[in-house]
């Protein structure tokens, strides 16, 4: 019953955050400078033409009325239509083609970051104070300090232009070829993964070292359990809780990184769509992209909370 109550509270908080976040996203877009009518019709458009454009897309209504109409449509599963970027094309169809690409690149980068950090963080903790620890920690700090866009150009220069191992621009969608998707998406995913892997590795190392000094770990050793058994069942399982928590928090960085990386590598994902829509003052498209990112972050954070609650039942007592 404790876990169900905990889950209900977390879901309620997530829904409230979506409601507030949706309003803020809508308000910020309306307060942003620029007029989509001028972006579509041009600077030479007459006032009558601009007024007709505003009326057609409901831009002449008060902000609260516009938000009410938009929110009602979203609750019905209708994200509206593009008003500038892809004239009157359903936004739902735009997202259906772009979202899988962004999810693939993002998950690809996250998997790389988790694998690297698990190996580096565990090795650093087990070899604390030795050369392995120093090297792993130094690489982690280097990864954290490197801007992802700068690292992207380094990867392109080294592995695309010099060695010609990977393409420097463009992306093969998973629907066309999974092998091509993993190959063309490796450099973008690695650029996203590097800073996250540094953060994850440092958190895991610190958590492992702290947990290894706990009294219950000392007691387990005194019972004569083998060192690998103690590490897996008493140290690693408890140390991984902060690691999983930070992993969920870094999803926000992951989405921000995807927006930049997609522009660098010429990937037609959600990030590129959002940037293009912002320049075109296509409010509905930007709002739909931002709302999708918000829901994605909240869903991952909720999932992380559930995993942490299952790893540490004391949270739900």
RAGIHU-V581276 format. One record per helix or strand. SS is the DSSP state (2 for helix, 1 for strand). FROM is the first residue (numbers start at 1). TO is the last residue. Records with the same first field share a line. If there is no record, write none. Layout:
BEGIN
SS: FROM-TO  FROM-TO
END
This chain:
BEGIN
2: 2-31  36-41  47-56  63-75  91-126  131-145  148-162  178-184  186-212  215-222  227-249  251-265  270-279  283-311  313-316
1: 81-81  90-90
END
